[in-house]
């Protein structure tokens, strides 16, 4: 307010003038909300404000993100209401740990409304809502013209793609020639923290024409595409073992759904890079898999094909770093990126709670009846994200170096019923710093990653606002539900106040981007504030366009505020940002 009175330009959420980052496009308020359990109504341009209606911005994630081969357009797909949808996917984890399941509806008009199974859509079977995942609404597809700066919605209508209405979100995108492919996953309440579902592929011509869609019930997840050697590849979770597959596109614009399987892996291939004439992939747990997440390397590119699909080799896993087997099992691999002769790779937890819930399920003796006990179990079971790198992956002279992590990690030892610090299994000090780039609450590091102008950019998911404004917020009742007993509002408010003063000291802290200028120096922060938008809890999209532009796609689970606020700077909804 004072800056405005003095004539200074107010902070625009998502804009970082110091680093030349501007808002290229952003989600707009799209629904009128009228109360728990009542039907919502789309917001129409120029329409009147209905009695009792409150604006919501439901589209929070740029989840799929790519540029066409000519690099004239960006394409992305979204996911909606990630707070309610995300908590719904964790219901089984909480129940298995003997905790209460936090899916009782709440309305917090400063942050987010979650209705779960009490939503009108869930009660009346309005897809894509389903049971406890009742907050999920239809996803969207967008195209952005880089030259004109115009974003155009390309969501297929029901006549073009009846299956689109069942999608929880559009999660993966890739392009080659004149075709753009996007992969969505259907809503399910049984996928756990990996948030999978039956895959539906959408195909577009680069001019925006919808070419068709096809449902693949044999696949239950999809995350990323990669172009290698002039061919387009993507990874899927397989319903039947083995649980991971790499597909190579063999189609045309006239016949866009032809693929051949060129890789079969023990886990789902999730992130990709091309390194020394091979594809390297970081994996997530696939259906039925007991293999820890890690890194696989393909055969040489010229040998890739169906006959070589069993020749992908694991070269490093989380079980070779974390001394606690349950912590190792909860980890997934985020970005893998070829940079200055190394493969930079990452580990993190795929949501706020899976390592804690697995420890509590395995060891009933771990105390969890009070807020401090639950907090201790969470902090000791759930380390910040890890950055490491591999030279000569899969070779006899392979080297692995820990860059950001811990020399010692907490392990639960059931024999003594105590937590103890144990050396990491590489027996290395981190070269540059602690996990999460020094912040315990950067759960994901390398949620998105890319090399631009010789520098490596890594985006994070920061959980501080989630923990402060959902878990410790008296308005949500989450603590009472998890603990299975009423937590008085004054106790919850006190916990939140203490955490804010001692742990979450800066309300501006949000999703972050860290930059390696070269292989010899530590990373430096480009932003630790979601590019001046405290609602941006993460940056999954990091996409260079030639040597001219670097675009970021943001991620968040908030519906409010629908207009910019400055307390701290924030605005709900996905943002496309341009460096």
Secondary structure, DSSP 8 states (H G I E B T S, - for coil): -HHHHTT-----TT-BGGGTBEEEEE----EEE-STTS--EE--TT----TT-EEE--EEEEEEEEE-TTSSEEEEEEEE-HHHHHHHHTHHHHHHTT-------EEETTTEEE-GGGSHHHHTT-TT-BTTBTT-----EEEEETTTTEEEE----TTT-GGGGGEEEEEEEEEETTEEEEEEEE--SSSGGG----EEEEEEETTS-EEEEEEETTEEEEEEEEEETTEEEEEEEESSSSSEEEEEE---SSS---EEEEEEESSEEEEEEEETTEEEEEEE--TT--S--EEEEEEEGGG-SGGGTT--EEEEEGGGT-SSHHHHHHEEE---EEETTEEEEEEEESSSSHHHHHHHHH-TTS--SSHHHHHHHHHHH----EEEEEESTTSTT-EEEEEES-SEEEEEETTTTEEEEEE-TT----SSBSGGGG-TTEEEEEEEEEEETTEEEEEEEE-HHHIIIIIT-TTT-HHHHHHTS---HHHHHHHHHHHHHHT---TT----EEEESSSSS--EEEESSTTT-TT--EEEEEEEETTTEEEEEEE------SS-EETTEE--S-EEEE-
